[in-house]
Amino acid sequence: MTAMRGDLVAAARSLAELLSSPIGAVIAGANALTVDDPDLAATRDRYWASRFAFADALVRRAVERGELPPGVQPRPAMDMPAGALHMRAMLTHEPLEPDLPECLADVVLFGLHGPAAP
C-alpha cells in the first residue's frame, strides 16, 4: 500500500465514522439549514476549508514522494470519497460498509493517474 492510499483510506474512514455517528445525523440536518443561517454557513465553510487544505497537503506529499504525477488536482482527491460517503449517508441512507474507504481510495487513485489508454 502506498502512503497516498493509506492517507486516502484514513481520511475516508474518518469521515465515514463521523457520518455514521449520532453527531453525523445532527450535521446532516444542520447542513440543510446553512443556506438560511450565516453562522452555520461560516462554520461549514471553515470545516471544508480545513478539509481542502488537508487534501492539498496529502496530494503535495504524494507528488513529492513520486506516488502521483505533478499537476494532479487535490480537490477531486477529497471530493470523490467525500461525495460518495455523503451520498450514501445523507441521500440514499445506505450503510457505509467497513471496506468502503478502501474501495473509494482505490477509485480515486486509479482516476488520479489519468485516463486509460484508448
Buried (B, 14 or more C-beta within 10 A) or exposed (E): EBEBBEBBBEBBBEBBEEBBEEEBEEBBEEBEEBEEEEEBBEEBEEEEEEBBEBBBEBBEBBBEEEBBEEEBEBEBBBBBBBEBBBEBBBEEEEEBEEEBBBBBBEBBBEEBEEEEEE
